[in-house]
Amino acid sequence: MTRLPVISARKTIAALGRIGYRVDHQTGSHIILRNCKYPYRRLTIPNHKNLAKGTLRKIVKQAGITKDEFSKLL
């Protein structure tokens, strides 16, 4: 198992963009991503310089990928 790095919201959005997530809209400091393919999942990512490890872990889990798959996207 790979450990998740401490990265910014922008790098997370770029990595998720490689598997079909696009920015839908932004509400305050939260960026909402939507998957262009089935299943049409929505992810909420706080626009922070460094995402907390638990927050990033939950985002990866909600995206439907593993930590190893996410690390390869970076």
N, CA, C and O atoms as a CHARMM CRD file, in Angstrom:
* protein
*
  296
    1    1 MET  N      0.83000  -1.18700   0.00000 PROA 1      0.00000
    2    1 MET  CA     0.00000   0.00000   0.00000 PROA 1      0.00000
    3    1 MET  C      0.86700   1.24100   0.00000 PROA 1      0.00000
    4    1 MET  O      1.89400   1.30100   0.67700 PROA 1      0.00000
    5    2 THR  N      0.45400   2.20200  -0.74600 PROA 2      0.00000
    6    2 THR  CA     1.17200   3.44700  -0.87300 PROA 2      0.00000
    7    2 THR  C      0.60700   4.47700   0.09600 PROA 2      0.00000
    8    2 THR  O     -0.60200   4.54100   0.31700 PROA 2      0.00000
    9    3 ARG  N      1.49000   5.27500   0.66500 PROA 3      0.00000
   10    3 ARG  CA     1.05000   6.37400   1.51700 PROA 3      0.00000
   11    3 ARG  C      0.68900   7.55400   0.62800 PROA 3      0.00000
   12    3 ARG  O      1.35200   7.81200  -0.37700 PROA 3      0.00000
   13    4 LEU  N     -0.34700   8.25600   0.99800 PROA 4      0.00000
   14    4 LEU  CA    -0.76000   9.41800   0.23000 PROA 4      0.00000
   15    4 LEU  C      0.12100  10.61200   0.58700 PROA 4      0.00000
   16    4 LEU  O      0.39500  10.85200   1.76300 PROA 4      0.00000
   17    5 PRO  N      0.56200  11.35500  -0.41600 PROA 5      0.00000
   18    5 PRO  CA     1.38800  12.52800  -0.13100 PROA 5      0.00000
   19    5 PRO  C      0.52700  13.71100   0.31200 PROA 5      0.00000
   20    5 PRO  O     -0.69000  13.70200   0.13000 PROA 5      0.00000
   21    6 VAL  N      1.14600  14.70000   0.87600 PROA 6      0.00000
   22    6 VAL  CA     0.45700  15.94500   1.21900 PROA 6      0.00000
   23    6 VAL  C      0.57600  16.83900  -0.01400 PROA 6      0.00000
   24    6 VAL  O      1.66200  17.30500  -0.35800 PROA 6      0.00000
   25    7 ILE  N     -0.56500  17.07000  -0.67400 PROA 7      0.00000
   26    7 ILE  CA    -0.56100  17.86300  -1.90700 PROA 7      0.00000
   27    7 ILE  C     -1.65500  18.92300  -1.83400 PROA 7      0.00000
   28    7 ILE  O     -2.50100  18.90800  -0.94000 PROA 7      0.00000
   29    8 SER  N     -1.61600  19.83500  -2.78800 PROA 8      0.00000
   30    8 SER  CA    -2.57900  20.92800  -2.82600 PROA 8      0.00000
   31    8 SER  C     -3.86400  20.48400  -3.52500 PROA 8      0.00000
   32    8 SER  O     -3.92000  19.42500  -4.15100 PROA 8      0.00000
   33    9 ALA  N     -4.87800  21.31100  -3.40100 PROA 9      0.00000
   34    9 ALA  CA    -6.15400  21.02400  -4.05600 PROA 9      0.00000
   35    9 ALA  C     -5.99600  21.06300  -5.57400 PROA 9      0.00000
   36    9 ALA  O     -6.61100  20.26200  -6.27800 PROA 9      0.00000
   37   10 ARG  N     -5.18600  21.97800  -6.08400 PROA 10     0.00000
   38   10 ARG  CA    -4.98900  22.09500  -7.53700 PROA 10     0.00000
   39   10 ARG  C     -4.36100  20.83200  -8.12800 PROA 10     0.00000
   40   10 ARG  O     -4.76300  20.38100  -9.20000 PROA 10     0.00000
   41   11 LYS  N     -3.37300  20.26200  -7.42900 PROA 11     0.00000
   42   11 LYS  CA    -2.74500  19.02900  -7.90800 PROA 11     0.00000
   43   11 LYS  C     -3.72600  17.85900  -7.83400 PROA 11     0.00000
   44   11 LYS  O     -3.70700  16.97500  -8.69000 PROA 11     0.00000
   45   12 THR  N     -4.57400  17.85600  -6.82200 PROA 12     0.00000
   46   12 THR  CA    -5.58900  16.81700  -6.69400 PROA 12     0.00000
   47   12 THR  C     -6.59100  16.90900  -7.84100 PROA 12     0.00000
   48   12 THR  O     -6.97100  15.89200  -8.41900 PROA 12     0.00000
   49   13 ILE  N     -7.01300  18.11400  -8.16600 PROA 13     0.00000
   50   13 ILE  CA    -7.95500  18.32500  -9.26400 PROA 13     0.00000
   51   13 ILE  C     -7.33300  17.90500 -10.59100 PROA 13     0.00000
   52   13 ILE  O     -8.00400  17.29700 -11.42400 PROA 13     0.00000
   53   14 ALA  N     -6.06200  18.22400 -10.79200 PROA 14     0.00000
   54   14 ALA  CA    -5.37500  17.83300 -12.02700 PROA 14     0.00000
   55   14 ALA  C     -5.28000  16.31600 -12.14500 PROA 14     0.00000
   56   14 ALA  O     -5.47100  15.76500 -13.22900 PROA 14     0.00000
   57   15 ALA  N     -4.98600  15.63700 -11.03300 PROA 15     0.00000
   58   15 ALA  CA    -4.87600  14.17500 -11.04700 PROA 15     0.00000
   59   15 ALA  C     -6.23400  13.54000 -11.33500 PROA 15     0.00000
   60   15 ALA  O     -6.32400  12.60000 -12.12400 PROA 15     0.00000
   61   16 LEU  N     -7.28600  14.04600 -10.70400 PROA 16     0.00000
   62   16 LEU  CA    -8.61800  13.49900 -10.94200 PROA 16     0.00000
   63   16 LEU  C     -9.12400  13.83200 -12.34300 PROA 16     0.00000
   64   16 LEU  O     -9.96500  13.11500 -12.88500 PROA 16     0.00000
   65   17 GLY  N     -8.62300  14.90400 -12.92200 PROA 17     0.00000
   66   17 GLY  CA    -8.98300  15.25100 -14.30000 PROA 17     0.00000
   67   17 GLY  C     -8.49900  14.21600 -15.30200 PROA 17     0.00000
   68   17 GLY  O     -9.05900  14.09200 -16.39100 PROA 17     0.00000
   69   18 ARG  N     -7.47200  13.48000 -14.94300 PROA 18     0.00000
   70   18 ARG  CA    -6.94000  12.44700 -15.83900 PROA 18     0.00000
   71   18 ARG  C     -7.86500  11.23100 -15.94000 PROA 18     0.00000
   72   18 ARG  O     -7.73200  10.42200 -16.85900 PROA 18     0.00000
   73   19 ILE  N     -8.80200  11.10300 -14.99300 PROA 19     0.00000
   74   19 ILE  CA    -9.74800   9.98200 -15.05700 PROA 19     0.00000
   75   19 ILE  C    -11.17000  10.45700 -15.33000 PROA 19     0.00000
   76   19 ILE  O    -12.12000   9.70300 -15.11500 PROA 19     0.00000
   77   20 GLY  N    -11.33300  11.68800 -15.79800 PROA 20     0.00000
   78   20 GLY  CA   -12.63700  12.14200 -16.25800 PROA 20     0.00000
   79   20 GLY  C    -13.37800  13.13200 -15.39400 PROA 20     0.00000
   80   20 GLY  O    -14.52000  13.46900 -15.70600 PROA 20     0.00000
   81   21 TYR  N    -12.77700  13.61600 -14.31600 PROA 21     0.00000
   82   21 TYR  CA   -13.44700  14.60700 -13.46800 PROA 21     0.00000
   83   21 TYR  C    -13.15600  16.00500 -13.99300 PROA 21     0.00000
   84   21 TYR  O    -12.02000  16.33500 -14.33300 PROA 21     0.00000
   85   22 ARG  N    -14.20500  16.82200 -14.05400 PROA 22     0.00000
   86   22 ARG  CA   -14.08400  18.20400 -14.50800 PROA 22     0.00000
   87   22 ARG  C    -14.68400  19.12700 -13.45400 PROA 22     0.00000
   88   22 ARG  O    -15.56700  18.72400 -12.69800 PROA 22     0.00000
   89   23 VAL  N    -14.20300  20.36300 -13.40600 PROA 23     0.00000
   90   23 VAL  CA   -14.73100  21.34800 -12.46100 PROA 23     0.00000
   91   23 VAL  C    -16.14400  21.71300 -12.89500 PROA 23     0.00000
   92   23 VAL  O    -16.36000  22.18200 -14.01200 PROA 23     0.00000
   93   24 ASP  N    -17.09800  21.49400 -12.00600 PROA 24     0.00000
   94   24 ASP  CA   -18.49700  21.82500 -12.27900 PROA 24     0.00000
   95   24 ASP  C    -18.76700  23.26700 -11.86400 PROA 24     0.00000
   96   24 ASP  O    -19.25800  24.06900 -12.65800 PROA 24     0.00000
   97   25 HSD  N    -18.44400  23.58900 -10.61800 PROA 25     0.00000
   98   25 HSD  CA   -18.58600  24.95600 -10.12500 PROA 25     0.00000
   99   25 HSD  C    -17.83400  25.09500  -8.80900 PROA 25     0.00000
  100   25 HSD  O    -17.28700  24.12700  -8.28000 PROA 25     0.00000
  101   26 GLN  N    -17.82100  26.31400  -8.29500 PROA 26     0.00000
  102   26 GLN  CA   -17.16100  26.58800  -7.02300 PROA 26     0.00000
  103   26 GLN  C    -18.11700  27.35800  -6.12700 PROA 26     0.00000
  104   26 GLN  O    -18.75400  28.32000  -6.55700 PROA 26     0.00000
  105   27 THR  N    -18.20900  26.92300  -4.88000 PROA 27     0.00000
  106   27 THR  CA   -19.02800  27.61000  -3.88700 PROA 27     0.00000
  107   27 THR  C    -18.11800  27.98500  -2.73700 PROA 27     0.00000
  108   27 THR  O    -17.69400  27.12100  -1.97000 PROA 27     0.00000
  109   28 GLY  N    -17.81700  29.25600  -2.61200 PROA 28     0.00000
  110   28 GLY  CA   -16.90100  29.71400  -1.57100 PROA 28     0.00000
  111   28 GLY  C    -15.52400  29.14100  -1.81100 PROA 28     0.00000
  112   28 GLY  O    -14.94300  29.33800  -2.87900 PROA 28     0.00000
  113   29 SER  N    -14.99000  28.42700  -0.81900 PROA 29     0.00000
  114   29 SER  CA   -13.65800  27.85900  -0.96000 PROA 29     0.00000
  115   29 SER  C    -13.70300  26.36400  -1.30600 PROA 29     0.00000
  116   29 SER  O    -12.69800  25.66800  -1.16000 PROA 29     0.00000
  117   30 HSD  N    -14.85300  25.87000  -1.76000 PROA 30     0.00000
  118   30 HSD  CA   -14.98400  24.46500  -2.12600 PROA 30     0.00000
  119   30 HSD  C    -15.22100  24.33500  -3.62400 PROA 30     0.00000
  120   30 HSD  O    -16.10000  24.99000  -4.18400 PROA 30     0.00000
  121   31 ILE  N    -14.43400  23.48800  -4.26100 PROA 31     0.00000
  122   31 ILE  CA   -14.53800  23.25400  -5.69300 PROA 31     0.00000
  123   31 ILE  C    -15.29100  21.94000  -5.89000 PROA 31     0.00000
  124   31 ILE  O    -14.93900  20.92000  -5.29800 PROA 31     0.00000
  125   32 ILE  N    -16.32500  21.97400  -6.72100 PROA 32     0.00000
  126   32 ILE  CA   -17.16000  20.80600  -6.97800 PROA 32     0.00000
  127   32 ILE  C    -16.74000  20.21400  -8.32400 PROA 32     0.00000
  128   32 ILE  O    -16.77300  20.88600  -9.35500 PROA 32     0.00000
  129   33 LEU  N    -16.34200  18.93100  -8.28800 PROA 33     0.00000
  130   33 LEU  CA   -15.97300  18.22200  -9.50800 PROA 33     0.00000
  131   33 LEU  C    -17.08900  17.26100  -9.86900 PROA 33     0.00000
  132   33 LEU  O    -17.79000  16.75000  -8.99600 PROA 33     0.00000
  133   34 ARG  N    -17.24700  17.02000 -11.16400 PROA 34     0.00000
  134   34 ARG  CA   -18.24600  16.07100 -11.64000 PROA 34     0.00000
  135   34 ARG  C    -17.59000  15.14600 -12.64800 PROA 34     0.00000
  136   34 ARG  O    -16.82000  15.59000 -13.49900 PROA 34     0.00000
  137   35 ASN  N    -17.89600  13.86000 -12.55100 PROA 35     0.00000
  138   35 ASN  CA   -17.34000  12.88100 -13.47300 PROA 35     0.00000
  139   35 ASN  C    -18.12400  12.94100 -14.77800 PROA 35     0.00000
  140   35 ASN  O    -19.35500  12.96000 -14.76300 PROA 35     0.00000
  141   36 CYS  N    -17.42400  12.96900 -15.89800 PROA 36     0.00000
  142   36 CYS  CA   -18.06600  13.05300 -17.20900 PROA 36     0.00000
  143   36 CYS  C    -18.59600  11.69900 -17.66700 PROA 36     0.00000
  144   36 CYS  O    -19.42200  11.63400 -18.57800 PROA 36     0.00000
  145   37 LYS  N    -18.13200  10.62600 -17.04900 PROA 37     0.00000
  146   37 LYS  CA   -18.52300   9.27100 -17.43500 PROA 37     0.00000
  147   37 LYS  C    -19.37100   8.64600 -16.33300 PROA 37     0.00000
  148   37 LYS  O    -19.40500   9.13400 -15.20300 PROA 37     0.00000
  149   38 TYR  N    -20.05100   7.56500 -16.67800 PROA 38     0.00000
  150   38 TYR  CA   -20.83400   6.83900 -15.68600 PROA 38     0.00000
  151   38 TYR  C    -19.90200   6.15700 -14.70800 PROA 38     0.00000
  152   38 TYR  O    -18.89500   5.61900 -15.16900 PROA 38     0.00000
  153   39 PRO  N    -20.12600   6.12200 -13.42800 PROA 39     0.00000
  154   39 PRO  CA   -21.18600   6.80500 -12.68600 PROA 39     0.00000
  155   39 PRO  C    -20.85200   8.28000 -12.51100 PROA 39     0.00000
  156   39 PRO  O    -19.69900   8.63100 -12.26100 PROA 39     0.00000
  157   40 TYR  N    -21.83400   9.12600 -12.63800 PROA 40     0.00000
  158   40 TYR  CA   -21.62600  10.56600 -12.61200 PROA 40     0.00000
  159   40 TYR  C    -21.46200  11.05500 -11.17700 PROA 40     0.00000
  160   40 TYR  O    -22.35300  11.69300 -10.61500 PROA 40     0.00000
  161   41 ARG  N    -20.30500  10.74400 -10.59700 PROA 41     0.00000
  162   41 ARG  CA   -20.04000  11.12200  -9.20600 PROA 41     0.00000
  163   41 ARG  C    -19.71000  12.59700  -9.09900 PROA 41     0.00000
  164   41 ARG  O    -19.21400  13.21000 -10.04500 PROA 41     0.00000
  165   42 ARG  N    -19.99300  13.16100  -7.92400 PROA 42     0.00000
  166   42 ARG  CA   -19.61900  14.53500  -7.61000 PROA 42     0.00000
  167   42 ARG  C    -18.68900  14.50300  -6.41400 PROA 42     0.00000
  168   42 ARG  O    -18.93700  13.79200  -5.44000 PROA 42     0.00000
  169   43 LEU  N    -17.62400  15.27400  -6.49200 PROA 43     0.00000
  170   43 LEU  CA   -16.65900  15.37100  -5.40700 PROA 43     0.00000
  171   43 LEU  C    -16.54600  16.82200  -4.97000 PROA 43     0.00000
  172   43 LEU  O    -16.57500  17.72800  -5.80300 PROA 43     0.00000
  173   44 THR  N    -16.42000  17.04200  -3.69200 PROA 44     0.00000
  174   44 THR  CA   -16.21000  18.37400  -3.14500 PROA 44     0.00000
  175   44 THR  C    -14.79500  18.43500  -2.59300 PROA 44     0.00000
  176   44 THR  O    -14.42400  17.64900  -1.72200 PROA 44     0.00000
  177   45 ILE  N    -14.00800  19.37600  -3.10600 PROA 45     0.00000
  178   45 ILE  CA   -12.61300  19.50500  -2.69300 PROA 45     0.00000
  179   45 ILE  C    -12.40400  20.90500  -2.12000 PROA 45     0.00000
  180   45 ILE  O    -12.66600  21.89600  -2.80200 PROA 45     0.00000
  181   46 PRO  N    -11.93500  20.99800  -0.87600 PROA 46     0.00000
  182   46 PRO  CA   -11.65200  22.32500  -0.31600 PROA 46     0.00000
  183   46 PRO  C    -10.42300  22.92300  -1.00000 PROA 46     0.00000
  184   46 PRO  O     -9.42000  22.23900  -1.20500 PROA 46     0.00000
  185   47 ASN  N    -10.51400  24.18300  -1.34300 PROA 47     0.00000
  186   47 ASN  CA    -9.42500  24.85500  -2.05700 PROA 47     0.00000
  187   47 ASN  C     -8.36800  25.31900  -1.05100 PROA 47     0.00000
  188   47 ASN  O     -8.28000  26.50300  -0.72600 PROA 47     0.00000
  189   48 HSD  N     -7.56900  24.36500  -0.56500 PROA 48     0.00000
  190   48 HSD  CA    -6.52300  24.64100   0.40500 PROA 48     0.00000
  191   48 HSD  C     -5.15600  24.39100  -0.20600 PROA 48     0.00000
  192   48 HSD  O     -5.01200  23.64200  -1.17200 PROA 48     0.00000
  193   49 LYS  N     -4.16300  25.03200   0.37900 PROA 49     0.00000
  194   49 LYS  CA    -2.78800  24.85600  -0.09800 PROA 49     0.00000
  195   49 LYS  C     -2.31800  23.42000   0.13000 PROA 49     0.00000
  196   49 LYS  O     -1.69300  22.82300  -0.74600 PROA 49     0.00000
  197   50 ASN  N     -2.61500  22.87200   1.29500 PROA 50     0.00000
  198   50 ASN  CA    -2.29300  21.48400   1.61600 PROA 50     0.00000
  199   50 ASN  C     -3.54300  20.80900   2.15000 PROA 50     0.00000
  200   50 ASN  O     -4.13800  21.27100   3.12300 PROA 50     0.00000
  201   51 LEU  N     -3.94100  19.71300   1.51000 PROA 51     0.00000
  202   51 LEU  CA    -5.09600  18.96100   1.98300 PROA 51     0.00000
  203   51 LEU  C     -4.67400  18.03800   3.12100 PROA 51     0.00000
  204   51 LEU  O     -3.59700  17.44500   3.08000 PROA 51     0.00000
  205   52 ALA  N     -5.51000  17.92300   4.11400 PROA 52     0.00000
  206   52 ALA  CA    -5.24600  17.01800   5.22900 PROA 52     0.00000
  207   52 ALA  C     -5.28000  15.57700   4.71600 PROA 52     0.00000
  208   52 ALA  O     -5.97400  15.26600   3.74900 PROA 52     0.00000
  209   53 LYS  N     -4.52200  14.70700   5.37700 PROA 53     0.00000
  210   53 LYS  CA    -4.43100  13.31600   4.92700 PROA 53     0.00000
  211   53 LYS  C     -5.78300  12.61900   4.92600 PROA 53     0.00000
  212   53 LYS  O     -6.10800  11.89400   3.98600 PROA 53     0.00000
  213   54 GLY  N     -6.56600  12.83400   5.96800 PROA 54     0.00000
  214   54 GLY  CA    -7.88500  12.20800   6.04400 PROA 54     0.00000
  215   54 GLY  C     -8.82500  12.71900   4.97100 PROA 54     0.00000
  216   54 GLY  O     -9.61100  11.95200   4.41400 PROA 54     0.00000
  217   55 THR  N     -8.75200  14.01000   4.67800 PROA 55     0.00000
  218   55 THR  CA    -9.58100  14.59700   3.63400 PROA 55     0.00000
  219   55 THR  C     -9.22200  14.01400   2.27900 PROA 55     0.00000
  220   55 THR  O    -10.10500  13.64800   1.50500 PROA 55     0.00000
  221   56 LEU  N     -7.93200  13.92400   1.98900 PROA 56     0.00000
  222   56 LEU  CA    -7.48400  13.36400   0.71500 PROA 56     0.00000
  223   56 LEU  C     -7.87500  11.89100   0.60900 PROA 56     0.00000
  224   56 LEU  O     -8.27400  11.42900  -0.46000 PROA 56     0.00000
  225   57 ARG  N     -7.76300  11.15700   1.71000 PROA 57     0.00000
  226   57 ARG  CA    -8.13900   9.74400   1.71300 PROA 57     0.00000
  227   57 ARG  C     -9.62200   9.58000   1.37100 PROA 57     0.00000
  228   57 ARG  O     -9.98400   8.69600   0.59500 PROA 57     0.00000
  229   58 LYS  N    -10.47300  10.42300   1.94200 PROA 58     0.00000
  230   58 LYS  CA   -11.90500  10.35500   1.66400 PROA 58     0.00000
  231   58 LYS  C    -12.22500  10.75300   0.22400 PROA 58     0.00000
  232   58 LYS  O    -13.11200  10.16400  -0.39500 PROA 58     0.00000
  233   59 ILE  N    -11.51600  11.74300  -0.31400 PROA 59     0.00000
  234   59 ILE  CA   -11.72300  12.15500  -1.70400 PROA 59     0.00000
  235   59 ILE  C    -11.38400  11.00600  -2.64400 PROA 59     0.00000
  236   59 ILE  O    -12.12300  10.73000  -3.58900 PROA 59     0.00000
  237   60 VAL  N    -10.26000  10.33600  -2.38100 PROA 60     0.00000
  238   60 VAL  CA    -9.84500   9.20300  -3.21400 PROA 60     0.00000
  239   60 VAL  C    -10.87200   8.07900  -3.12600 PROA 60     0.00000
  240   60 VAL  O    -11.20000   7.45800  -4.13700 PROA 60     0.00000
  241   61 LYS  N    -11.37700   7.81600  -1.93100 PROA 61     0.00000
  242   61 LYS  CA   -12.36400   6.76200  -1.74500 PROA 61     0.00000
  243   61 LYS  C    -13.67200   7.10100  -2.46700 PROA 61     0.00000
  244   61 LYS  O    -14.27500   6.23100  -3.09500 PROA 61     0.00000
  245   62 GLN  N    -14.11200   8.35900  -2.38100 PROA 62     0.00000
  246   62 GLN  CA   -15.34100   8.77600  -3.04400 PROA 62     0.00000
  247   62 GLN  C    -15.20200   8.76900  -4.55900 PROA 62     0.00000
  248   62 GLN  O    -16.19200   8.60500  -5.27300 PROA 62     0.00000
  249   63 ALA  N    -13.97500   8.94600  -5.05500 PROA 63     0.00000
  250   63 ALA  CA   -13.73900   8.91000  -6.49800 PROA 63     0.00000
  251   63 ALA  C    -13.81300   7.49200  -7.04700 PROA 63     0.00000
  252   63 ALA  O    -13.90200   7.30200  -8.26000 PROA 63     0.00000
  253   64 GLY  N    -13.77700   6.49600  -6.16900 PROA 64     0.00000
  254   64 GLY  CA   -13.89800   5.11800  -6.59700 PROA 64     0.00000
  255   64 GLY  C    -12.59500   4.49800  -7.06500 PROA 64     0.00000
  256   64 GLY  O    -12.60000   3.54500  -7.84400 PROA 64     0.00000
  257   65 ILE  N    -11.47400   5.03800  -6.59100 PROA 65     0.00000
  258   65 ILE  CA   -10.16500   4.48900  -6.94700 PROA 65     0.00000
  259   65 ILE  C     -9.39400   4.17500  -5.67100 PROA 65     0.00000
  260   65 ILE  O     -9.77500   4.59600  -4.57800 PROA 65     0.00000
  261   66 THR  N     -8.31000   3.43100  -5.82700 PROA 66     0.00000
  262   66 THR  CA    -7.48300   3.08500  -4.67900 PROA 66     0.00000
  263   66 THR  C     -6.37500   4.11700  -4.50600 PROA 66     0.00000
  264   66 THR  O     -6.14600   4.95600  -5.37800 PROA 66     0.00000
  265   67 LYS  N     -5.69400   4.04000  -3.36900 PROA 67     0.00000
  266   67 LYS  CA    -4.58000   4.96100  -3.12000 PROA 67     0.00000
  267   67 LYS  C     -3.45500   4.73300  -4.13100 PROA 67     0.00000
  268   67 LYS  O     -2.81000   5.68700  -4.56700 PROA 67     0.00000
  269   68 ASP  N     -3.22200   3.47900  -4.50200 PROA 68     0.00000
  270   68 ASP  CA    -2.18300   3.18100  -5.48700 PROA 68     0.00000
  271   68 ASP  C     -2.52200   3.77600  -6.84800 PROA 68     0.00000
  272   68 ASP  O     -1.65000   4.33000  -7.51600 PROA 68     0.00000
  273   69 GLU  N     -3.78000   3.66500  -7.26200 PROA 69     0.00000
  274   69 GLU  CA    -4.20500   4.24000  -8.54600 PROA 69     0.00000
  275   69 GLU  C     -4.07300   5.76200  -8.51900 PROA 69     0.00000
  276   69 GLU  O     -3.67000   6.37100  -9.51000 PROA 69     0.00000
  277   70 PHE  N     -4.41300   6.37200  -7.38600 PROA 70     0.00000
  278   70 PHE  CA    -4.28700   7.82100  -7.27900 PROA 70     0.00000
  279   70 PHE  C     -2.82500   8.25400  -7.34700 PROA 70     0.00000
  280   70 PHE  O     -2.50800   9.26300  -7.97700 PROA 70     0.00000
  281   71 SER  N     -1.93700   7.50200  -6.70500 PROA 71     0.00000
  282   71 SER  CA    -0.51100   7.83600  -6.73300 PROA 71     0.00000
  283   71 SER  C      0.04700   7.78400  -8.14400 PROA 71     0.00000
  284   71 SER  O      0.92200   8.57500  -8.49700 PROA 71     0.00000
  285   72 LYS  N     -0.45400   6.85600  -8.95700 PROA 72     0.00000
  286   72 LYS  CA    -0.01300   6.76400 -10.35500 PROA 72     0.00000
  287   72 LYS  C     -0.48200   7.94500 -11.18400 PROA 72     0.00000
  288   72 LYS  O      0.16600   8.31600 -12.16200 PROA 72     0.00000
  289   73 LEU  N     -1.61500   8.54400 -10.79500 PROA 73     0.00000
  290   73 LEU  CA    -2.14400   9.70000 -11.51800 PROA 73     0.00000
  291   73 LEU  C     -1.33000  10.96400 -11.27600 PROA 73     0.00000
  292   73 LEU  O     -1.35400  11.89100 -12.08500 PROA 73     0.00000
  293   74 LEU  N     -0.61400  10.99600 -10.16800 PROA 74     0.00000
  294   74 LEU  CA     0.20400  12.17300  -9.85100 PROA 74     0.00000
  295   74 LEU  C      1.38400  12.16000 -10.73700 PROA 74     0.00000
  296   74 LEU  O      2.22500  13.05500 -10.65900 PROA 74     0.00000
